Amino acid sequence: MSGARYDNTYQGNGYIGSCDSLYGRDEDYFTGDVKDNYRKVMEASLDAFTHSKVAGWAFWCWKTENTVEWDFKELVKLDIIPQPFTGRYYYNQCGFDQW
């Protein structure tokens, strides 16, 4: 089974709403400044967990149905998650001395 209760695609409990206008597989959204900003946040997050004494986790799903923002596979394809993880476009955003 798949689907969601919110949009009535799972078990038919009644339609509440849709997130289609907020998220989707429309890769046209991820261009220019939007893509750059996502990449900056991604790199800053990786830097913070790599070069500081911050204890924490970052989590993405390997693949999602509709939410590109949490879809690791799509974010790699869109060049938002660096491959390899050490590959950076925006170096030392957090100002760590270890660089």
C-alpha positions in Angstrom: 0.0 0.0 0.0 1.1 3.5 -0.6 -0.4 7.0 -0.4 -1.2 9.5 2.3 -4.2 10.1 4.5 -3.9 13.9 4.0 -4.7 13.7 0.3 -7.0 10.7 0.6 -4.7 8.4 -1.5 -4.4 6.0 1.5 -7.4 4.1 2.9 -9.9 6.6 1.6 -10.4 8.4 4.9 -11.5 11.7 3.3 -9.6 14.4 1.5 -8.1 17.2 3.7 -5.7 18.9 1.3 -2.8 18.6 -1.1 0.8 19.7 -0.9 1.3 19.7 -4.7 1.6 23.4 -4.9 4.4 23.4 -2.3 6.4 20.4 -3.4 6.7 18.2 -6.4 9.0 16.7 -8.8 9.3 19.9 -10.9 13.0 20.3 -11.3 12.5 23.7 -12.9 12.1 25.0 -9.3 15.7 24.0 -8.6 17.6 26.5 -10.8 19.7 29.5 -10.3 19.6 31.1 -6.8 17.3 28.4 -5.3 19.7 25.6 -6.2 22.7 27.7 -5.0 21.0 28.4 -1.7 20.2 24.7 -1.1 23.8 23.8 -1.9 25.1 26.4 0.5 22.8 25.0 3.3 23.9 21.5 2.5 27.6 22.3 2.5 27.3 24.4 5.8 25.5 21.4 7.4 28.2 19.0 6.3 30.9 21.4 7.5 29.3 21.9 10.9 29.1 18.2 11.5 32.6 17.6 10.2 34.7 20.4 11.6 33.0 21.3 14.9 32.2 19.7 18.2 28.6 19.7 17.3 26.9 16.4 18.0 24.0 15.7 15.7 22.6 14.0 12.7 21.4 14.9 9.2 18.9 12.6 7.6 17.6 12.3 4.0 15.5 9.6 2.5 17.2 7.8 -0.4 14.1 8.3 -2.5 10.8 10.0 -1.9 7.5 10.1 -3.8 7.0 13.8 -4.1 9.4 15.8 -2.0 12.6 16.5 -3.8 14.0 18.4 -0.8 14.3 15.1 1.1 15.2 12.9 -1.8 18.9 12.1 -1.5 19.1 10.5 -5.0 17.4 13.5 -6.7 19.5 16.1 -4.7 22.7 14.3 -5.9 21.4 14.4 -9.5 20.6 18.1 -9.1 24.2 18.7 -7.8 22.9 20.0 -4.5 24.5 17.2 -2.4 28.2 17.2 -3.1 29.8 14.1 -4.6 32.2 13.3 -3.0 31.0 14.9 0.3 34.2 16.8 0.5 33.7 18.5 -2.8 32.8 22.1 -2.1 31.7 25.1 -4.1 31.3 27.3 -1.0 34.3 26.8 1.2 34.4 27.5 5.0 31.0 29.2 5.3 31.1 28.6 9.1 34.6 30.0 9.6 36.3 26.9 11.0 40.0 27.1 11.7 40.7 23.5 10.5 40.7 24.4 6.8 
